[in-house]
Every structure is written in C-alpha cells, then in structure tokens.
Amino acid sequence: MILAHGETDLDVCFIRRAEREGDPWSGQVAFPGGRAGHGDVDAHAVAERETFEEIGLVLDPVHRVGALPVRPNVRNDLTLSPFVYYVGDAQRAQATVRIPAEVASVFWVPLTHLFDDDAVTELEYPHGGSLSQFPGILFDEHVIWGLTLRVLHSFADIMRLELPALAVDDQR
C-alpha cells in the first residue's frame, strides 16, 4: 500500500491487473506487488522489486511506514505480506505502467474516498459455481474489492477507522 500526498489528501496507489488467462486476479484492482524471487532477501525486497518492475516506482527503506498483518494461505499456500509506504512527489510521478502484460493501469485514490459511504458498492462475481455478491469501493470505473479490500480493512483497523464497504458486509 503506497501513500503519497495528493491535491487535498493522502492518495493511495492502485493498479488494475491486465486481463490474462490463468491469472486468478485477472483484470482486478490490486496494490502493486508480486511473488518472491530467488534473490529476494525478505518480504520488503519482494514488495520493492515488484513495485519497480510493475509501475517503475522506486521504494527504498526510507519510504517504509510499517507492516500490515500477514495473510497466510491466501490461495495455494500463497502468503501475503503487505506493507505501507509513503513517497514524495518525485517518486509518485514515476508510477506508470511498465509491463502492460501484467498491469493495465495505475491510478491514485484519495484516502478519504475509501472511507466515503457514497463509494460503497457491490460486485457480482463467479464463486463456487454461481454468482455471488461481494462488497467493494467504487472509484471511477474501478471496483476495489476482495483481497485488496481486506488489506485496506487491516489498514483501517490500525488507524481505528471503519471501512464502510465492509461494515455493510458485516451487517448481512
């Protein structure tokens, strides 16, 4: 999760993944990041390398704010180790699609938008052989949902804020 100063608020960086057959997250909104490689010494190294490869944004240890809760066994023994980073204007300007086969777009969302009741939506998505409704946050044509929404929920918990998109889900 990458934060940067926006016009009136902190903004959060998101990507829309490219549509790819066999990718379980094809076309979905996500944070930059990816799988560990042989040369990665720790989870920070993975996040920083993958972010540069995907969107050209250089993250250094000085940009690290902290870790969010690790999510083990996300899918097929995949463990997600999310972190929060803060970058300045120069780094923010670097964020652009570098690998179109993996990333369709890069966009920034004002942090306040993520906590806006009016941004709450639902997404219909195939799950277990039928269509299911999932909570989300609508921003322009993008819906932030699923695992990305759960990571935002971890961030909200640490900030002692309620994420309205999941408050609706909790009331069902």
Rosetta constraint file for C-alpha pairs under 8 A:
AtomPair CA 1 CA 12 HARMONIC 6.87 0.50
AtomPair CA 1 CA 13 HARMONIC 6.83 0.50
AtomPair CA 1 CA 31 HARMONIC 5.99 0.50
AtomPair CA 1 CA 32 HARMONIC 7.60 0.50
AtomPair CA 1 CA 82 HARMONIC 7.09 0.50
AtomPair CA 1 CA 83 HARMONIC 5.98 0.50
AtomPair CA 1 CA 84 HARMONIC 4.72 0.50
AtomPair CA 1 CA 85 HARMONIC 6.22 0.50
AtomPair CA 2 CA 12 HARMONIC 5.64 0.50
AtomPair CA 2 CA 13 HARMONIC 5.42 0.50
AtomPair CA 2 CA 31 HARMONIC 7.96 0.50
AtomPair CA 2 CA 84 HARMONIC 5.81 0.50
AtomPair CA 2 CA 85 HARMONIC 4.74 0.50
AtomPair CA 2 CA 86 HARMONIC 5.76 0.50
AtomPair CA 2 CA 87 HARMONIC 7.21 0.50
AtomPair CA 3 CA 10 HARMONIC 6.29 0.50
AtomPair CA 3 CA 11 HARMONIC 5.54 0.50
AtomPair CA 3 CA 12 HARMONIC 4.75 0.50
AtomPair CA 3 CA 13 HARMONIC 6.54 0.50
AtomPair CA 3 CA 84 HARMONIC 7.36 0.50
AtomPair CA 3 CA 85 HARMONIC 6.00 0.50
AtomPair CA 3 CA 86 HARMONIC 4.64 0.50
AtomPair CA 3 CA 87 HARMONIC 6.33 0.50
AtomPair CA 4 CA 10 HARMONIC 5.57 0.50
AtomPair CA 4 CA 11 HARMONIC 5.32 0.50
AtomPair CA 4 CA 12 HARMONIC 6.63 0.50
AtomPair CA 4 CA 13 HARMONIC 7.97 0.50
AtomPair CA 4 CA 86 HARMONIC 5.65 0.50
AtomPair CA 4 CA 87 HARMONIC 5.21 0.50
AtomPair CA 4 CA 88 HARMONIC 5.96 0.50
AtomPair CA 4 CA 89 HARMONIC 7.11 0.50
AtomPair CA 4 CA 92 HARMONIC 6.61 0.50
AtomPair CA 5 CA 9 HARMONIC 6.18 0.50
AtomPair CA 5 CA 10 HARMONIC 4.55 0.50
AtomPair CA 5 CA 11 HARMONIC 5.92 0.50
AtomPair CA 5 CA 87 HARMONIC 7.94 0.50
AtomPair CA 5 CA 88 HARMONIC 6.94 0.50
AtomPair CA 5 CA 89 HARMONIC 7.17 0.50
AtomPair CA 6 CA 10 HARMONIC 5.28 0.50
AtomPair CA 6 CA 11 HARMONIC 5.32 0.50
AtomPair CA 6 CA 110 HARMONIC 7.04 0.50
AtomPair CA 9 CA 110 HARMONIC 6.10 0.50
AtomPair CA 9 CA 111 HARMONIC 6.76 0.50
AtomPair CA 9 CA 112 HARMONIC 7.27 0.50
AtomPair CA 10 CA 110 HARMONIC 5.90 0.50
AtomPair CA 10 CA 111 HARMONIC 5.61 0.50
AtomPair CA 10 CA 112 HARMONIC 7.96 0.50
AtomPair CA 11 CA 108 HARMONIC 5.74 0.50
AtomPair CA 11 CA 109 HARMONIC 5.17 0.50
AtomPair CA 11 CA 110 HARMONIC 4.18 0.50
AtomPair CA 11 CA 111 HARMONIC 5.24 0.50
AtomPair CA 12 CA 108 HARMONIC 5.29 0.50
AtomPair CA 12 CA 109 HARMONIC 5.17 0.50
AtomPair CA 12 CA 110 HARMONIC 6.25 0.50
AtomPair CA 12 CA 111 HARMONIC 6.15 0.50
AtomPair CA 13 CA 31 HARMONIC 6.83 0.50
AtomPair CA 13 CA 32 HARMONIC 7.89 0.50
AtomPair CA 13 CA 106 HARMONIC 7.18 0.50
AtomPair CA 13 CA 107 HARMONIC 5.92 0.50
AtomPair CA 13 CA 108 HARMONIC 4.55 0.50
AtomPair CA 13 CA 109 HARMONIC 6.60 0.50
AtomPair CA 14 CA 29 HARMONIC 6.64 0.50
AtomPair CA 14 CA 30 HARMONIC 5.70 0.50
AtomPair CA 14 CA 31 HARMONIC 4.90 0.50
AtomPair CA 14 CA 32 HARMONIC 6.68 0.50
AtomPair CA 14 CA 106 HARMONIC 5.89 0.50
AtomPair CA 14 CA 107 HARMONIC 5.44 0.50
AtomPair CA 14 CA 108 HARMONIC 6.07 0.50
AtomPair CA 14 CA 109 HARMONIC 7.54 0.50
AtomPair CA 15 CA 29 HARMONIC 5.62 0.50
AtomPair CA 15 CA 30 HARMONIC 5.36 0.50
AtomPair CA 15 CA 31 HARMONIC 5.87 0.50
AtomPair CA 15 CA 32 HARMONIC 6.26 0.50
AtomPair CA 15 CA 103 HARMONIC 6.60 0.50
AtomPair CA 15 CA 104 HARMONIC 7.32 0.50
AtomPair CA 15 CA 105 HARMONIC 5.55 0.50
AtomPair CA 15 CA 106 HARMONIC 4.47 0.50
AtomPair CA 15 CA 107 HARMONIC 6.21 0.50
AtomPair CA 16 CA 27 HARMONIC 6.01 0.50
AtomPair CA 16 CA 28 HARMONIC 5.56 0.50
AtomPair CA 16 CA 29 HARMONIC 4.38 0.50
AtomPair CA 16 CA 30 HARMONIC 6.25 0.50
AtomPair CA 16 CA 103 HARMONIC 6.03 0.50
AtomPair CA 16 CA 104 HARMONIC 5.45 0.50
AtomPair CA 16 CA 105 HARMONIC 5.20 0.50
AtomPair CA 16 CA 106 HARMONIC 6.54 0.50
AtomPair CA 17 CA 25 HARMONIC 7.25 0.50
AtomPair CA 17 CA 26 HARMONIC 5.85 0.50
AtomPair CA 17 CA 27 HARMONIC 4.68 0.50
AtomPair CA 17 CA 28 HARMONIC 5.44 0.50
AtomPair CA 17 CA 29 HARMONIC 6.22 0.50
AtomPair CA 17 CA 30 HARMONIC 7.02 0.50
AtomPair CA 17 CA 102 HARMONIC 5.91 0.50
AtomPair CA 17 CA 103 HARMONIC 4.51 0.50
AtomPair CA 17 CA 104 HARMONIC 5.44 0.50
AtomPair CA 17 CA 105 HARMONIC 7.24 0.50
AtomPair CA 18 CA 26 HARMONIC 6.00 0.50
AtomPair CA 18 CA 27 HARMONIC 5.13 0.50
AtomPair CA 18 CA 28 HARMONIC 7.92 0.50
AtomPair CA 18 CA 100 HARMONIC 6.82 0.50
AtomPair CA 18 CA 101 HARMONIC 5.95 0.50
AtomPair CA 18 CA 102 HARMONIC 4.98 0.50
AtomPair CA 18 CA 103 HARMONIC 4.76 0.50
AtomPair CA 18 CA 104 HARMONIC 4.59 0.50
AtomPair CA 19 CA 23 HARMONIC 7.88 0.50
AtomPair CA 19 CA 26 HARMONIC 4.72 0.50
AtomPair CA 19 CA 27 HARMONIC 4.69 0.50
AtomPair CA 19 CA 101 HARMONIC 7.99 0.50
AtomPair CA 19 CA 102 HARMONIC 7.90 0.50
AtomPair CA 19 CA 104 HARMONIC 7.83 0.50
AtomPair CA 20 CA 26 HARMONIC 5.48 0.50
AtomPair CA 20 CA 27 HARMONIC 7.60 0.50
AtomPair CA 20 CA 101 HARMONIC 7.74 0.50
AtomPair CA 20 CA 102 HARMONIC 7.89 0.50
AtomPair CA 21 CA 26 HARMONIC 7.30 0.50
AtomPair CA 22 CA 26 HARMONIC 7.91 0.50
AtomPair CA 27 CA 104 HARMONIC 7.82 0.50
AtomPair CA 28 CA 143 HARMONIC 7.99 0.50
AtomPair CA 28 CA 144 HARMONIC 7.90 0.50
AtomPair CA 29 CA 142 HARMONIC 7.03 0.50
AtomPair CA 29 CA 143 HARMONIC 6.79 0.50
AtomPair CA 29 CA 144 HARMONIC 5.67 0.50
AtomPair CA 29 CA 145 HARMONIC 7.46 0.50
AtomPair CA 29 CA 148 HARMONIC 7.31 0.50
AtomPair CA 30 CA 144 HARMONIC 7.49 0.50
AtomPair CA 30 CA 148 HARMONIC 5.58 0.50
AtomPair CA 31 CA 148 HARMONIC 6.93 0.50
AtomPair CA 32 CA 47 HARMONIC 7.65 0.50
AtomPair CA 32 CA 50 HARMONIC 6.99 0.50
AtomPair CA 32 CA 51 HARMONIC 5.24 0.50
AtomPair CA 32 CA 54 HARMONIC 6.85 0.50
AtomPair CA 32 CA 55 HARMONIC 7.49 0.50
AtomPair CA 33 CA 46 HARMONIC 7.26 0.50
AtomPair CA 33 CA 47 HARMONIC 5.13 0.50
AtomPair CA 33 CA 48 HARMONIC 7.65 0.50
AtomPair CA 33 CA 50 HARMONIC 4.89 0.50
AtomPair CA 33 CA 51 HARMONIC 5.34 0.50
AtomPair CA 33 CA 54 HARMONIC 7.64 0.50
AtomPair CA 34 CA 46 HARMONIC 6.95 0.50
AtomPair CA 34 CA 47 HARMONIC 6.84 0.50
AtomPair CA 34 CA 50 HARMONIC 5.64 0.50
AtomPair CA 35 CA 46 HARMONIC 6.82 0.50
AtomPair CA 35 CA 50 HARMONIC 7.73 0.50
AtomPair CA 36 CA 40 HARMONIC 6.21 0.50
AtomPair CA 36 CA 43 HARMONIC 7.44 0.50
AtomPair CA 36 CA 46 HARMONIC 5.34 0.50
AtomPair CA 37 CA 46 HARMONIC 7.27 0.50
AtomPair CA 40 CA 45 HARMONIC 5.41 0.50
AtomPair CA 40 CA 46 HARMONIC 5.80 0.50
AtomPair CA 41 CA 45 HARMONIC 6.18 0.50
AtomPair CA 41 CA 46 HARMONIC 7.98 0.50
AtomPair CA 42 CA 46 HARMONIC 6.65 0.50
AtomPair CA 43 CA 47 HARMONIC 6.34 0.50
AtomPair CA 43 CA 81 HARMONIC 6.45 0.50
AtomPair CA 44 CA 48 HARMONIC 6.08 0.50
AtomPair CA 44 CA 83 HARMONIC 7.65 0.50
AtomPair CA 45 CA 49 HARMONIC 5.91 0.50
AtomPair CA 46 CA 50 HARMONIC 5.89 0.50
AtomPair CA 47 CA 51 HARMONIC 5.95 0.50
AtomPair CA 47 CA 83 HARMONIC 7.88 0.50
AtomPair CA 48 CA 52 HARMONIC 6.32 0.50
AtomPair CA 48 CA 58 HARMONIC 7.05 0.50
AtomPair CA 48 CA 59 HARMONIC 5.36 0.50
AtomPair CA 48 CA 60 HARMONIC 7.18 0.50
AtomPair CA 49 CA 53 HARMONIC 6.18 0.50
AtomPair CA 50 CA 54 HARMONIC 5.95 0.50
AtomPair CA 51 CA 55 HARMONIC 5.80 0.50
AtomPair CA 51 CA 56 HARMONIC 6.66 0.50
AtomPair CA 51 CA 57 HARMONIC 6.11 0.50
AtomPair CA 51 CA 58 HARMONIC 7.31 0.50
AtomPair CA 51 CA 59 HARMONIC 7.57 0.50
AtomPair CA 52 CA 56 HARMONIC 4.16 0.50
AtomPair CA 52 CA 57 HARMONIC 4.82 0.50
AtomPair CA 52 CA 58 HARMONIC 5.48 0.50
AtomPair CA 52 CA 59 HARMONIC 7.43 0.50
AtomPair CA 53 CA 98 HARMONIC 6.76 0.50
AtomPair CA 53 CA 99 HARMONIC 7.38 0.50
AtomPair CA 54 CA 97 HARMONIC 6.42 0.50
AtomPair CA 54 CA 98 HARMONIC 5.45 0.50
AtomPair CA 54 CA 99 HARMONIC 5.76 0.50
AtomPair CA 54 CA 102 HARMONIC 7.32 0.50
AtomPair CA 54 CA 103 HARMONIC 6.66 0.50
AtomPair CA 55 CA 94 HARMONIC 7.58 0.50
AtomPair CA 55 CA 95 HARMONIC 5.08 0.50
AtomPair CA 55 CA 96 HARMONIC 4.82 0.50
AtomPair CA 55 CA 97 HARMONIC 4.88 0.50
AtomPair CA 55 CA 98 HARMONIC 5.27 0.50
AtomPair CA 55 CA 99 HARMONIC 7.58 0.50
AtomPair CA 55 CA 103 HARMONIC 7.98 0.50
AtomPair CA 55 CA 106 HARMONIC 7.36 0.50
AtomPair CA 56 CA 94 HARMONIC 5.87 0.50
AtomPair CA 56 CA 95 HARMONIC 5.56 0.50
AtomPair CA 56 CA 96 HARMONIC 6.24 0.50
AtomPair CA 56 CA 97 HARMONIC 7.39 0.50
AtomPair CA 56 CA 98 HARMONIC 6.35 0.50
AtomPair CA 57 CA 91 HARMONIC 6.09 0.50
AtomPair CA 57 CA 92 HARMONIC 7.06 0.50
AtomPair CA 57 CA 94 HARMONIC 5.21 0.50
AtomPair CA 57 CA 95 HARMONIC 5.07 0.50
AtomPair CA 57 CA 96 HARMONIC 7.78 0.50
AtomPair CA 58 CA 91 HARMONIC 6.64 0.50
AtomPair CA 58 CA 94 HARMONIC 7.79 0.50
AtomPair CA 59 CA 63 HARMONIC 6.17 0.50
AtomPair CA 59 CA 64 HARMONIC 7.98 0.50
AtomPair CA 59 CA 85 HARMONIC 7.72 0.50
AtomPair CA 59 CA 87 HARMONIC 7.72 0.50
AtomPair CA 60 CA 64 HARMONIC 7.22 0.50
AtomPair CA 63 CA 85 HARMONIC 5.20 0.50
AtomPair CA 63 CA 86 HARMONIC 5.17 0.50
AtomPair CA 63 CA 87 HARMONIC 5.88 0.50
AtomPair CA 64 CA 83 HARMONIC 7.57 0.50
AtomPair CA 64 CA 84 HARMONIC 6.32 0.50
AtomPair CA 64 CA 85 HARMONIC 4.53 0.50
AtomPair CA 64 CA 86 HARMONIC 6.54 0.50
AtomPair CA 65 CA 83 HARMONIC 7.58 0.50
AtomPair CA 65 CA 84 HARMONIC 5.35 0.50
AtomPair CA 65 CA 85 HARMONIC 5.10 0.50
AtomPair CA 65 CA 86 HARMONIC 6.51 0.50
AtomPair CA 66 CA 83 HARMONIC 5.82 0.50
AtomPair CA 66 CA 84 HARMONIC 5.40 0.50
AtomPair CA 66 CA 85 HARMONIC 7.19 0.50
AtomPair CA 67 CA 81 HARMONIC 7.72 0.50
AtomPair CA 67 CA 82 HARMONIC 6.17 0.50
AtomPair CA 67 CA 83 HARMONIC 4.26 0.50
AtomPair CA 67 CA 84 HARMONIC 6.08 0.50
AtomPair CA 68 CA 81 HARMONIC 7.29 0.50
AtomPair CA 68 CA 82 HARMONIC 5.37 0.50
AtomPair CA 68 CA 83 HARMONIC 5.43 0.50
AtomPair CA 68 CA 84 HARMONIC 7.11 0.50
AtomPair CA 68 CA 151 HARMONIC 7.65 0.50
AtomPair CA 68 CA 154 HARMONIC 6.51 0.50
AtomPair CA 68 CA 155 HARMONIC 6.69 0.50
AtomPair CA 69 CA 81 HARMONIC 7.13 0.50
AtomPair CA 69 CA 82 HARMONIC 7.00 0.50
AtomPair CA 69 CA 154 HARMONIC 6.81 0.50
AtomPair CA 70 CA 79 HARMONIC 7.18 0.50
AtomPair CA 70 CA 80 HARMONIC 5.78 0.50
AtomPair CA 70 CA 81 HARMONIC 4.72 0.50
AtomPair CA 70 CA 82 HARMONIC 6.54 0.50
AtomPair CA 71 CA 79 HARMONIC 5.70 0.50
AtomPair CA 71 CA 80 HARMONIC 4.97 0.50
AtomPair CA 71 CA 81 HARMONIC 6.50 0.50
AtomPair CA 72 CA 77 HARMONIC 7.27 0.50
AtomPair CA 72 CA 78 HARMONIC 6.64 0.50
AtomPair CA 72 CA 79 HARMONIC 4.26 0.50
AtomPair CA 72 CA 80 HARMONIC 6.24 0.50
AtomPair CA 73 CA 77 HARMONIC 4.44 0.50
AtomPair CA 73 CA 78 HARMONIC 5.06 0.50
AtomPair CA 73 CA 79 HARMONIC 5.29 0.50
AtomPair CA 73 CA 80 HARMONIC 7.97 0.50
AtomPair CA 74 CA 78 HARMONIC 5.32 0.50
AtomPair CA 74 CA 79 HARMONIC 5.86 0.50
AtomPair CA 74 CA 80 HARMONIC 6.83 0.50
AtomPair CA 75 CA 79 HARMONIC 7.82 0.50
AtomPair CA 82 CA 151 HARMONIC 7.43 0.50
AtomPair CA 87 CA 91 HARMONIC 5.84 0.50
AtomPair CA 87 CA 92 HARMONIC 6.38 0.50
AtomPair CA 88 CA 92 HARMONIC 6.16 0.50
AtomPair CA 89 CA 93 HARMONIC 6.13 0.50
AtomPair CA 90 CA 94 HARMONIC 6.88 0.50
AtomPair CA 91 CA 95 HARMONIC 7.25 0.50
AtomPair CA 95 CA 106 HARMONIC 7.01 0.50
AtomPair CA 96 CA 105 HARMONIC 7.56 0.50
AtomPair CA 96 CA 106 HARMONIC 6.03 0.50
AtomPair CA 97 CA 103 HARMONIC 6.17 0.50
AtomPair CA 97 CA 104 HARMONIC 6.94 0.50
AtomPair CA 97 CA 105 HARMONIC 6.00 0.50
AtomPair CA 97 CA 106 HARMONIC 6.32 0.50
AtomPair CA 98 CA 103 HARMONIC 7.57 0.50
AtomPair CA 99 CA 103 HARMONIC 5.93 0.50
AtomPair CA 100 CA 104 HARMONIC 5.58 0.50
AtomPair CA 109 CA 113 HARMONIC 6.87 0.50
AtomPair CA 109 CA 114 HARMONIC 7.59 0.50
AtomPair CA 109 CA 139 HARMONIC 7.43 0.50
AtomPair CA 110 CA 114 HARMONIC 7.10 0.50
AtomPair CA 111 CA 115 HARMONIC 7.11 0.50
AtomPair CA 112 CA 116 HARMONIC 6.36 0.50
AtomPair CA 113 CA 119 HARMONIC 6.84 0.50
AtomPair CA 113 CA 139 HARMONIC 7.97 0.50
AtomPair CA 114 CA 119 HARMONIC 7.10 0.50
AtomPair CA 114 CA 137 HARMONIC 6.64 0.50
AtomPair CA 114 CA 163 HARMONIC 7.38 0.50
AtomPair CA 115 CA 119 HARMONIC 7.81 0.50
AtomPair CA 115 CA 162 HARMONIC 7.41 0.50
AtomPair CA 115 CA 163 HARMONIC 5.54 0.50
AtomPair CA 115 CA 164 HARMONIC 6.07 0.50
AtomPair CA 116 CA 120 HARMONIC 7.30 0.50
AtomPair CA 116 CA 164 HARMONIC 6.97 0.50
AtomPair CA 117 CA 164 HARMONIC 5.72 0.50
AtomPair CA 117 CA 165 HARMONIC 7.46 0.50
AtomPair CA 119 CA 137 HARMONIC 5.32 0.50
AtomPair CA 119 CA 138 HARMONIC 5.16 0.50
AtomPair CA 119 CA 139 HARMONIC 6.99 0.50
AtomPair CA 119 CA 165 HARMONIC 7.94 0.50
AtomPair CA 120 CA 135 HARMONIC 7.39 0.50
AtomPair CA 120 CA 136 HARMONIC 5.92 0.50
AtomPair CA 120 CA 137 HARMONIC 4.80 0.50
AtomPair CA 120 CA 138 HARMONIC 6.28 0.50
AtomPair CA 120 CA 164 HARMONIC 6.72 0.50
AtomPair CA 120 CA 165 HARMONIC 5.04 0.50
AtomPair CA 121 CA 135 HARMONIC 6.07 0.50
AtomPair CA 121 CA 136 HARMONIC 5.08 0.50
AtomPair CA 121 CA 137 HARMONIC 5.60 0.50
AtomPair CA 121 CA 138 HARMONIC 6.05 0.50
AtomPair CA 121 CA 143 HARMONIC 7.93 0.50
AtomPair CA 121 CA 165 HARMONIC 7.10 0.50
AtomPair CA 122 CA 133 HARMONIC 6.13 0.50
AtomPair CA 122 CA 134 HARMONIC 5.38 0.50
AtomPair CA 122 CA 135 HARMONIC 4.54 0.50
AtomPair CA 122 CA 136 HARMONIC 5.35 0.50
AtomPair CA 122 CA 137 HARMONIC 7.83 0.50
AtomPair CA 123 CA 133 HARMONIC 5.53 0.50
AtomPair CA 123 CA 134 HARMONIC 5.10 0.50
AtomPair CA 123 CA 135 HARMONIC 6.31 0.50
AtomPair CA 123 CA 136 HARMONIC 6.56 0.50
AtomPair CA 123 CA 143 HARMONIC 7.60 0.50
AtomPair CA 123 CA 145 HARMONIC 7.86 0.50
AtomPair CA 124 CA 131 HARMONIC 6.03 0.50
AtomPair CA 124 CA 132 HARMONIC 5.47 0.50
AtomPair CA 124 CA 133 HARMONIC 4.63 0.50
AtomPair CA 124 CA 134 HARMONIC 6.33 0.50
AtomPair CA 125 CA 131 HARMONIC 5.28 0.50
AtomPair CA 125 CA 132 HARMONIC 5.48 0.50
AtomPair CA 125 CA 133 HARMONIC 6.51 0.50
AtomPair CA 125 CA 134 HARMONIC 7.28 0.50
AtomPair CA 126 CA 130 HARMONIC 5.40 0.50
AtomPair CA 126 CA 131 HARMONIC 4.30 0.50
AtomPair CA 126 CA 132 HARMONIC 6.05 0.50
AtomPair CA 127 CA 131 HARMONIC 5.88 0.50
AtomPair CA 127 CA 132 HARMONIC 6.00 0.50
AtomPair CA 134 CA 145 HARMONIC 7.20 0.50
AtomPair CA 134 CA 146 HARMONIC 7.34 0.50
AtomPair CA 134 CA 169 HARMONIC 7.94 0.50
AtomPair CA 135 CA 145 HARMONIC 6.29 0.50
AtomPair CA 135 CA 146 HARMONIC 7.75 0.50
AtomPair CA 135 CA 165 HARMONIC 5.79 0.50
AtomPair CA 135 CA 166 HARMONIC 6.48 0.50
AtomPair CA 135 CA 168 HARMONIC 7.52 0.50
AtomPair CA 135 CA 169 HARMONIC 6.20 0.50
AtomPair CA 136 CA 143 HARMONIC 5.95 0.50
AtomPair CA 136 CA 144 HARMONIC 5.33 0.50
AtomPair CA 136 CA 145 HARMONIC 4.43 0.50
AtomPair CA 136 CA 146 HARMONIC 7.56 0.50
AtomPair CA 136 CA 149 HARMONIC 6.98 0.50
AtomPair CA 136 CA 165 HARMONIC 5.66 0.50
AtomPair CA 136 CA 166 HARMONIC 7.78 0.50
AtomPair CA 137 CA 143 HARMONIC 5.45 0.50
AtomPair CA 137 CA 144 HARMONIC 5.02 0.50
AtomPair CA 137 CA 145 HARMONIC 6.60 0.50
AtomPair CA 137 CA 165 HARMONIC 6.25 0.50
AtomPair CA 138 CA 142 HARMONIC 5.83 0.50
AtomPair CA 138 CA 143 HARMONIC 4.64 0.50
AtomPair CA 138 CA 144 HARMONIC 6.50 0.50
AtomPair CA 139 CA 143 HARMONIC 6.30 0.50
AtomPair CA 139 CA 144 HARMONIC 7.76 0.50
AtomPair CA 144 CA 148 HARMONIC 6.56 0.50
AtomPair CA 144 CA 149 HARMONIC 6.05 0.50
AtomPair CA 145 CA 149 HARMONIC 4.66 0.50
AtomPair CA 145 CA 150 HARMONIC 7.68 0.50
AtomPair CA 146 CA 150 HARMONIC 6.38 0.50
AtomPair CA 147 CA 151 HARMONIC 6.28 0.50
AtomPair CA 148 CA 152 HARMONIC 6.34 0.50
AtomPair CA 149 CA 153 HARMONIC 6.16 0.50
AtomPair CA 150 CA 154 HARMONIC 6.44 0.50
AtomPair CA 151 CA 155 HARMONIC 6.47 0.50
AtomPair CA 152 CA 156 HARMONIC 6.12 0.50
AtomPair CA 152 CA 163 HARMONIC 7.93 0.50
AtomPair CA 153 CA 157 HARMONIC 6.13 0.50
AtomPair CA 153 CA 162 HARMONIC 7.93 0.50
AtomPair CA 153 CA 163 HARMONIC 6.25 0.50
AtomPair CA 153 CA 166 HARMONIC 7.63 0.50
AtomPair CA 154 CA 158 HARMONIC 6.40 0.50
AtomPair CA 155 CA 159 HARMONIC 6.26 0.50
AtomPair CA 156 CA 160 HARMONIC 5.91 0.50
AtomPair CA 156 CA 161 HARMONIC 4.91 0.50
AtomPair CA 156 CA 162 HARMONIC 6.16 0.50
AtomPair CA 156 CA 163 HARMONIC 6.32 0.50
AtomPair CA 157 CA 161 HARMONIC 5.92 0.50
AtomPair CA 157 CA 162 HARMONIC 7.12 0.50
AtomPair CA 162 CA 167 HARMONIC 7.15 0.50
AtomPair CA 163 CA 167 HARMONIC 6.31 0.50
AtomPair CA 164 CA 168 HARMONIC 6.39 0.50
AtomPair CA 165 CA 169 HARMONIC 6.81 0.50
AtomPair CA 166 CA 170 HARMONIC 6.07 0.50
AtomPair CA 167 CA 171 HARMONIC 6.42 0.50
AtomPair CA 168 CA 172 HARMONIC 7.00 0.50
